[in-house]
């Protein structure tokens, strides 16, 4: 037994020595590949000029204000899906000119004169046109607009004054991920219910197709007893979509727009990012701060809490979900209290993070009001003391600080990408400055309501993109019971391990890996057309492998020349492109 234990110990020690010898833990392997850092104003999803040209049915006209919620969504969608975009503040201004002819007409309800708009739009239905209403007028006003009701396929009102819903039903085939029922049957589910439940109930004609509907209290007997929330009507040659509720006011609208496009043509092919990331902000930290509270809550100081309580749990969560964590470290939270960070802890975490296939990033956050540039200079002193040469190519920006961090990028020469929560009205994916990309947070790990799930399905449909935030600053400085690690980790682990299982088909990435994909996604352009049993795709400005999502209703994919494919679900395929000329071969 003693001999066996000795042999096992020797093998263990040999393994550790070997791993240490072949792994350079002080090197960021994700930063080793050079990237083209050139950016362009064309990559700004909120550029007022939009894109030039609208060939192949890809000219979008938006009626409304660019700075509105729907305007923000439409402008991002056009940039991401490579569509041309033109703005007009009013429908009359668009109809009065002949230079721009829309293939897709997006209407902000705030910009429409409902008394005349219905009749003017009805005149356009002799065209091969897709019309999208981002909202509808009040019930009484709609009932007085006969042309508008004809356009929308509304035959009448089932319940004057509207109804109170018990839940909402998403039909399969519209967004990636299948159907979903957002109805609270337990107290825990009731905490997730944050969708708009008071809605009008319209009676639609037989041609209308419903994609999102309300669920009433009592027995659900099918579509006849489900108030429609998103639907399509056919008027002449036009396809008319209507949305009830605020679903077009944030990024949820991105996937809804792509779902509408898939329902408007024989196929829909568009680029996606194909990156699923987990951002762990303000972790680890190396200064013994907030000791009194941490001792009271965890019976340990910051170092032991971080190393012995949080890291094993975080590692287990990462392994179970297959997410590769990007840990955005901050040497300290406070820079005025005289408590300095301990440099000997850095090598431990760099080893642990690399062994978990993760990446270390740098956080511009903290509890002190330092500018990003000043914080970087202070933290550089810590890295020098620790004799670390690790290259930090990814940084985390606290809310509202992304632009100031990008402005300080010249002081952080290796910085390529910044992640953080996009400010209201800002794009989810963009270039913040020449050479520095922005990857917006899509969800907070500890919170997942029904609106978050609908948004998640929408983002996977439109972008194949996730960036989940774990805010560890709140764990080290908890103000509520929910922010303490036991409660926080339980909620985060449950959410990450449950709600993202549907999207294991997309690649798990660190922040720098995702950055390369975002650059490729923003830079490339494409054209695609169908020839009977095949779809031909030509890609321009491709910088390495690129991902596309194909939605098709009447065929299956048999093979791909110049790439590969993976079936996501019925009528939906992930296409990986490795050449500029691609042929997607179809079969019955």
C-alpha positions in Angstrom: 0.0 0.0 0.0 2.8 2.4 0.9 4.6 1.6 -2.4 1.4 2.2 -4.3 0.8 5.5 -2.6 4.4 6.5 -3.3 4.0 5.6 -7.0 0.8 7.6 -7.3 2.4 10.6 -5.6 5.4 10.4 -7.9 3.1 10.2 -10.9 1.1 13.2 -9.7 4.2 15.2 -9.1 5.6 14.3 -12.5 2.3 15.3 -14.1 2.3 18.7 -12.4 6.0 19.3 -13.3 5.3 18.3 -16.9 2.3 20.5 -17.2 4.3 23.4 -15.7 7.1 22.8 -18.2 4.9 22.7 -21.3 2.5 25.4 -20.4 3.6 29.1 -20.3 0.9 30.3 -18.0 2.2 33.9 -18.3 1.3 34.0 -22.0 -2.1 34.7 -23.4 -2.4 32.0 -26.1 -5.6 33.7 -27.4 -3.6 36.8 -28.2 -0.9 35.0 -30.2 -2.7 35.3 -33.5 -2.4 38.6 -35.3 -5.6 40.3 -36.3 -6.5 42.9 -38.8 -7.3 45.9 -36.6 -8.5 48.2 -39.3 -12.0 49.5 -38.7 -14.3 51.7 -40.7 -17.3 54.0 -40.2 -19.2 51.4 -42.2 -18.9 49.1 -39.2 -20.9 51.5 -37.0 -24.4 49.9 -36.7 -25.9 53.3 -35.8 -24.4 55.2 -38.7 -27.1 57.6 -40.0 -26.1 57.2 -43.6 -26.8 53.4 -43.6 -25.3 51.2 -46.3 -25.1 52.1 -50.0 -27.2 50.2 -52.5 -30.0 47.8 -52.0 -29.6 45.1 -54.6 -31.3 41.7 -54.4 -34.4 42.8 -52.4 -32.3 44.1 -49.5 -33.3 47.8 -49.5 -34.8 48.8 -46.1 -36.7 52.0 -45.5 -37.4 53.1 -42.0 -40.1 55.6 -41.3 -39.4 57.3 -38.0 -36.5 58.8 -36.0 -33.1 57.1 -36.1 -32.6 57.7 -32.3 -35.8 55.9 -31.4 -35.8 52.4 -29.9 -37.1 50.8 -33.1 -34.7 53.0 -35.1 -31.8 51.7 -33.1 -32.9 48.1 -33.7 -33.5 48.5 -37.4 -30.1 50.3 -38.0 -28.2 47.5 -36.1 -30.1 44.8 -38.0 -29.3 46.4 -41.4 -25.6 46.6 -40.6 -25.4 43.1 -39.2 -27.4 41.5 -42.0 -25.7 43.7 -44.7 -28.9 45.4 -45.9 -29.1 48.9 -47.3 -30.9 51.4 -45.1 -32.6 54.8 -45.8 -34.4 57.0 -43.2 -37.5 59.1 -43.7 -39.1 60.9 -40.7 -42.6 60.5 -42.2 -44.4 58.2 -44.7 -45.4 61.2 -46.8 -41.7 62.1 -47.4 -40.9 58.6 -48.5 -43.9 58.4 -50.9 -43.1 61.9 -52.3 -39.7 60.8 -53.7 -38.8 58.2 -56.3 -35.0 57.6 -55.8 -35.3 55.0 -53.0 -37.8 52.1 -53.5 -38.2 49.9 -50.4 -38.1 46.1 -50.5 -38.7 46.2 -46.7 -40.7 49.0 -45.1 -40.3 49.3 -41.3 -42.8 51.6 -39.6 -42.3 53.2 -36.2 -45.9 53.7 -34.9 -44.9 57.0 -33.3 -44.1 58.4 -36.8 -47.4 57.5 -38.5 -50.6 59.4 -39.1 -53.0 56.5 -38.7 -55.9 58.4 -40.3 -54.2 58.6 -43.7 -51.4 56.1 -43.4 -53.5 53.0 -43.9 -54.9 54.2 -47.2 -51.5 55.3 -48.5 -49.9 52.0 -47.6 -52.7 50.0 -49.2 -51.7 51.6 -52.5 -48.3 49.9 -52.2 -49.6 46.4 -52.0 -49.3 45.8 -55.7 -45.5 45.6 -55.1 -43.5 42.6 -53.9 -43.0 44.4 -50.6 -42.6 43.4 -46.9 -44.3 45.9 -44.5 -43.5 45.8 -40.8 -45.5 47.6 -38.2 -43.5 48.0 -35.0 -46.7 48.8 -33.1 -50.3 49.6 -33.6 -52.5 52.6 -32.6 -55.0 52.5 -29.8 -58.0 50.1 -30.3 -60.5 52.9 -30.9 -58.3 54.6 -33.4 -57.7 51.4 -35.3 -61.4 50.6 -35.5 -61.9 53.9 -37.3 -59.3 53.1 -40.0 -60.8 50.6 -42.4 -57.9 50.6 -44.8 -55.5 49.9 -42.0 -57.5 46.9 -40.7 -57.6 45.5 -44.3 -53.8 45.9 -44.5 -53.3 44.1 -41.2 -55.9 41.4 -41.7 -58.0 42.6 -38.7 -61.7 41.8 -39.0 -62.8 43.0 -35.6 -62.2 43.1 -31.9 -62.9 40.1 -29.7 -62.9 41.9 -26.4 -63.3 45.7 -26.4 -60.8 47.3 -24.0 -58.4 44.4 -24.1 -57.8 41.3 -22.0 -55.4 40.3 -19.2 -53.2 37.4 -20.2 -52.0 34.6 -18.0 -49.0 34.0 -20.3 -47.5 34.1 -23.8 -46.9 31.4 -26.4 -44.2 31.5 -29.0 -44.8 29.2 -32.0 -42.0 27.1 -33.3 -40.3 27.9 -36.5 -40.1 31.7 -36.0 -37.1 32.0 -33.7 -34.3 29.5 -33.2 -35.0 27.3 -30.2 -38.5 25.9 -30.9 -41.7 26.9 -29.2 -41.9 28.3 -25.7 -44.6 28.8 -23.1 -44.2 31.8 -20.8 -46.8 31.1 -18.2 -46.1 31.0 -14.5 -47.3 27.8 -12.8 -45.1 28.1 -9.7 -44.0 30.9 -7.3 -40.5 30.6 -8.9 -41.9 31.0 -12.4 -44.0 33.9 -11.2 -40.8 35.8 -10.4 -39.7 35.3 -14.1 -43.0 36.7 -15.5 -42.2 40.3 -16.7 -43.8 40.3 -20.2 -46.6 42.7 -21.1 -49.9 40.9 -20.2 -52.6 43.5 -20.8 -53.3 43.5 -24.6 -56.0 44.1 -27.1 -57.6 41.0 -28.7 -58.2 41.3 -32.4 -60.0 38.9 -34.7 -57.8 38.1 -37.7 -58.8 36.9 -41.2 -58.1 33.3 -42.3 -55.0 34.3 -44.3 -53.2 35.6 -41.2 -50.4 33.5 -39.6 -49.6 34.0 -35.9 -46.1 33.7 -34.5 -46.5 35.0 -30.9 -49.9 34.9 -29.0 -51.3 35.4 -25.6 -52.6 32.7 -23.3 -55.8 33.3 -21.3 -56.7 32.0 -18.0 -58.3 28.6 -18.1 -58.2 25.8 -20.6 -56.1 26.6 -23.7 -58.1 25.2 -26.7 -55.7 26.4 -29.4 -55.2 29.4 -31.6 -58.8 30.5 -31.6 -58.5 31.4 -27.9 -55.0 33.0 -28.1 -54.9 36.8 -28.7 -52.4 37.4 -31.5 -49.3 39.5 -30.7 -47.1 39.1 -33.7 -48.7 38.0 -37.0 -48.4 38.2 -40.8 -51.2 39.1 -43.3 -51.1 39.0 -47.1 -52.5 42.0 -48.9 -52.1 42.0 -52.6 -48.5 41.1 -53.3 -47.3 42.5 -50.0 -46.6 40.6 -46.8 -47.6 42.7 -43.8 -46.3 42.0 -40.3 -47.7 43.5 -37.1 -46.3 43.6 -33.6 -48.3 44.3 -30.4 -46.1 45.3 -27.5 -42.7 46.8 -27.1 -40.8 43.9 -28.7 -39.2 46.1 -31.3 -37.8 48.6 -28.8 -34.6 46.6 -27.9 -32.4 43.8 -29.3 -35.3 41.4 -29.1 -36.4 43.0 -32.3 -33.3 41.7 -34.2 -34.4 38.1 -34.2 -38.0 39.1 -34.8 -37.0 40.9 -38.0 -35.0 37.9 -39.1 -37.9 35.6 -38.4 -40.1 37.9 -40.5 -37.6 37.7 -43.4 -37.5 33.9 -43.2 -41.3 33.9 -43.4 -41.2 36.3 -46.4 -39.1 34.3 -48.9 -38.2 30.8 -50.0 -34.9 31.1 -48.1 -33.1 33.5 -45.8 -29.3 33.4 -45.5 -27.3 35.8 -43.4 -24.1 36.0 -41.3 -23.9 35.3 -37.6 -21.1 35.8 -35.0 -21.2 32.2 -33.7 -19.7 33.1 -30.3 -21.0 32.3 -26.8 -19.0 34.0 -24.0 -19.0 34.1 -20.2 -17.5 37.4 -18.8 -16.5 37.2 -15.1 -16.0 40.9 -14.2 -13.7 42.1 -11.3 -12.3 38.6 -10.6 -9.9 37.8 -9.2 -8.8 40.7 -7.0 -5.6 40.7 -4.9 -5.9 43.3 -2.1 -7.3 42.3 1.3 -10.2 44.8 1.2 -13.6 44.8 2.8 -12.2 42.3 5.3 -14.6 43.0 8.1 -17.7 42.3 6.0 -16.2 39.3 4.3 -15.2 37.7 7.6 -18.8 38.3 8.9 -20.4 36.8 5.8 -17.9 34.1 4.7 -15.8 33.6 7.8 -12.8 34.3 5.6 -10.9 37.2 4.0 -10.9 38.1 0.4 -8.0 35.9 -0.6 -9.5 32.7 0.9 -13.0 33.6 -0.3 -11.8 34.1 -3.8 -9.5 31.0 -3.9 -11.2 28.4 -1.8 -14.9 29.3 -2.2 -15.5 31.1 -5.4 -13.0 29.6 -7.8 -13.9 25.8 -7.3 -17.6 26.7 -7.8 -16.8 28.9 -10.8 -14.7 26.1 -12.3 -17.4 23.5 -11.8 -20.0 25.8 -13.4 -17.7 26.4 -16.4 -17.1 22.7 -16.9 -20.7 21.7 -16.7 -21.8 24.4 -19.1 -18.7 24.2 -21.4 -18.4 28.0 -21.3 -14.8 29.2 -21.3 -14.6 32.0 -18.8 -12.9 35.3 -19.4 -11.9 36.5 -16.0 -11.4 40.3 -16.0 -9.1 40.8 -13.0 -8.7 44.0 -11.0 -5.7 44.1 -8.7 -7.7 46.1 -6.2 -11.1 47.8 -5.8 -9.9 50.8 -3.7 -6.8 52.9 -4.5 -7.0 55.3 -1.6 -7.2 53.1 1.5 -3.5 52.1 1.6 -4.2 48.4 1.2 -2.0 47.2 -1.7 -2.5 44.1 -3.8 -0.5 40.9 -3.1 1.5 40.0 -6.3 2.1 36.4 -5.4 -1.6 35.5 -6.2 -1.4 36.4 -9.8 0.5 33.4 -11.1 -1.9 31.0 -9.3 -4.9 32.4 -11.2 -3.2 32.6 -14.5 -2.4 28.9 -14.2 -5.9 28.1 -13.1 -7.6 30.1 -15.9 -5.4 28.7 -18.6 -6.0 25.1 -17.4 -9.7 25.8 -17.7 -9.3 27.0 -21.3 -10.3 30.4 -20.2 -8.6 33.8 -20.6 -7.5 36.6 -18.3 -8.7 40.1 -19.1 -8.3 43.4 -17.3 -11.2 45.2 -15.6 -11.4 49.0 -15.7 -14.0 48.8 -12.9 -13.6 49.1 -9.1 -14.8 51.3 -6.2 -12.5 54.3 -6.9 -13.3 57.1 -9.3 -10.2 56.7 -11.5 -10.1 57.2 -15.2 -9.4 54.0 -17.2 -6.0 55.3 -18.2 -5.1 56.2 -14.6 -6.3 52.8 -13.3 -4.3 51.0 -16.0 -1.1 52.9 -15.0 -1.7 52.0 -11.3 -2.4 48.3 -12.2 0.7 48.2 -14.4 2.8 48.8 -11.2 1.2 45.6 -9.8 1.9 43.6 -12.9 5.5 44.8 -12.9 5.9 43.8 -9.2 4.5 40.4 -10.0 7.0 40.0 -12.8 4.2 39.1 -15.2 4.4 39.6 -18.9 0.8 38.4 -19.6 -0.8 40.3 -22.6 -4.3 41.7 -21.8 -6.1 42.0 -25.1 -9.6 42.1 -23.6 -11.0 44.6 -21.0 -14.2 45.0 -19.1 -15.8 48.5 -18.9 -18.3 49.4 -16.2 -21.7 50.7 -17.4 -21.2 53.9 -19.3 -17.4 53.7 -19.4 -16.8 51.8 -22.7 -16.1 54.9 -24.7 -13.7 56.5 -22.2 -11.9 53.1 -22.0 -11.6 53.0 -25.8 -10.2 56.5 -25.8 -7.5 55.4 -23.4 -6.7 52.4 -25.6 -3.4 54.0 -26.8 -2.1 53.6 -23.3 -3.0 49.9 -23.4 -1.2 48.9 -26.6 -2.4 45.3 -26.8 -6.1 46.1 -26.2 -8.3 44.8 -28.9 -11.8 44.4 -27.5 -13.9 45.8 -24.7 -16.9 44.1 -23.2 -19.6 45.7 -21.0 -23.3 46.6 -20.9 -24.2 48.8 -23.8 -25.7 52.1 -22.8 -29.2 52.9 -23.9 -29.3 53.7 -27.6 -25.9 52.1 -28.2 -25.1 49.2 -30.5 -24.6 45.7 -29.1 -21.6 44.9 -31.5 -19.4 47.7 -33.0 -16.0 49.3 -33.3 -15.6 51.8 -30.4 -12.4 53.3 -31.9 -9.9 52.5 -34.7 -9.0 48.9 -34.0 -11.0 48.3 -30.7 -14.3 46.4 -30.9 -17.2 46.4 -28.4 -18.9 43.2 -27.4 -22.1 44.0 -25.5 -23.4 42.0 -22.5 -26.6 40.2 -23.5 -27.6 38.8 -20.1 -26.7 38.9 -16.4 -26.0 35.5 -15.0 -28.0 35.8 -11.8 -31.2 37.1 -13.5 -33.3 35.4 -16.1 -36.9 36.5 -16.7 -39.2 35.5 -19.5 -38.3 38.7 -21.4 -34.6 37.5 -21.1 -35.5 34.2 -22.7 -37.3 35.8 -25.6 -34.4 38.1 -26.1 -32.0 35.2 -25.9 -33.9 33.3 -28.6 -34.0 36.5 -30.7 -30.2 37.1 -30.4 -29.4 33.5 -31.2 -31.6 33.8 -34.3 -30.1 37.0 -35.5 -26.5 36.8 -34.3 -25.7 33.4 -32.8 -24.2 35.5 -30.0 -24.2 35.4 -26.2 -22.2 37.4 -23.6 -23.2 36.5 -20.1 -22.0 38.8 -17.2 -21.0 37.5 -13.8 -20.5 40.7 -11.7 -18.1 39.6 -9.0 -17.7 43.1 -7.6 -21.1 42.7 -6.0 -20.1 39.4 -4.5 -17.0 40.9 -2.8 -19.0 43.9 -1.7 -22.5 42.4 -1.2 -25.4 44.7 -0.2 -28.2 42.2 -0.4 -28.6 38.5 0.4 -28.9 37.7 -3.3 -25.4 39.1 -3.9 -23.8 36.8 -1.5 -21.9 34.0 -3.3 -24.1 31.1 -2.0 -27.3 32.7 -3.4 -25.6 34.4 -6.4 -23.8 31.2 -7.6 -26.9 29.1 -7.2 -28.9 31.4 -9.4 -26.1 31.9 -11.9 -25.3 28.2 -12.2 -29.0 27.3 -12.6 -29.5 29.9 -15.3 -26.4 29.2 -17.3 -26.8 25.4 -17.1 -30.5 25.5 -18.1 -31.4 28.3 -20.5 -28.4 28.0 -22.9 -28.6 24.2 -23.5 -30.6 24.9 -26.6 -27.6 26.7 -28.1 -24.8 24.2 -27.6 -24.6 24.2 -31.4 -22.8 27.6 -31.3 -19.2 27.8 -30.3 -18.0 28.7 -26.8 -15.4 31.4 -26.9 -13.2 33.6 -24.7 -13.4 37.4 -25.2 -10.4 37.5 -27.6 -11.7 34.5 -29.6 -15.1 36.2 -29.9 -13.3 39.5 -30.9 -11.9 37.8 -34.0 -15.3 36.6 -35.0 -17.0 40.0 -34.4 -14.4 41.6 -36.6 -15.0 39.1 -39.4 -18.7 39.4 -38.9 -18.7 43.2 -39.2 -16.2 43.4 -42.1 -17.6 40.8 -44.5 -20.2 41.3 -47.1 -22.0 38.8 -49.3 -24.5 38.1 -52.0 -26.7 35.0 -52.3 -29.2 33.7 -54.9 -31.0 30.4 -55.4 -30.8 28.2 -58.5 -33.4 25.4 -58.2 -31.6 22.8 -56.1 -28.8 25.0 -54.9 -28.0 28.3 -53.2 -24.9 30.2 -54.4 -23.1 32.3 -51.8 -20.3 34.8 -52.5 -18.4 36.3 -49.6 -16.3 39.4 -49.7 -13.8 40.7 -47.1 -13.8 37.4 -45.3 -11.0 37.1 -42.7 -10.9 33.4 -41.9 -13.8 31.0 -41.4 -17.3 32.7 -41.3 -20.6 31.5 -40.0 -24.0 31.9 -41.7 -27.5 30.9 -40.7 -29.8 29.5 -43.4 -33.6 29.4 -43.0 -35.4 27.4 -45.7 -38.8 25.9 -45.8 -39.2 23.5 -48.7 -35.8 21.7 -48.8 -33.1 20.2 -46.7 -29.3 20.8 -47.1 -27.5 17.8 -48.7 -24.0 19.2 -48.9 -21.9 22.4 -48.9 -19.1 23.1 -51.3 -16.6 25.6 -49.8 -17.8 25.0 -46.3 -19.7 22.7 -44.0 -23.2 22.6 -42.3 -24.9 21.6 -39.1 -28.7 21.2 -38.8 -29.9 23.4 -35.9 -33.6 22.3 -36.1 -36.2 21.9 -38.7 -35.7 24.4 -41.6 -32.6 26.0 -39.9 -28.9 25.3 -40.6 -25.6 26.7 -39.4 -23.3 27.1 -42.4 -19.5 27.4 -41.8 -17.8 29.1 -44.8 -14.1 28.4 -45.5 -14.0 29.8 -49.1 -15.3 32.9 -50.8 -17.4 30.9 -53.3 -19.8 28.6 -51.7 -22.5 26.3 -53.1 -25.2 24.9 -50.8 -26.8 21.8 -52.4 -30.4 21.1 -51.5 -32.5 18.0 -51.4 -36.2 17.1 -50.9 
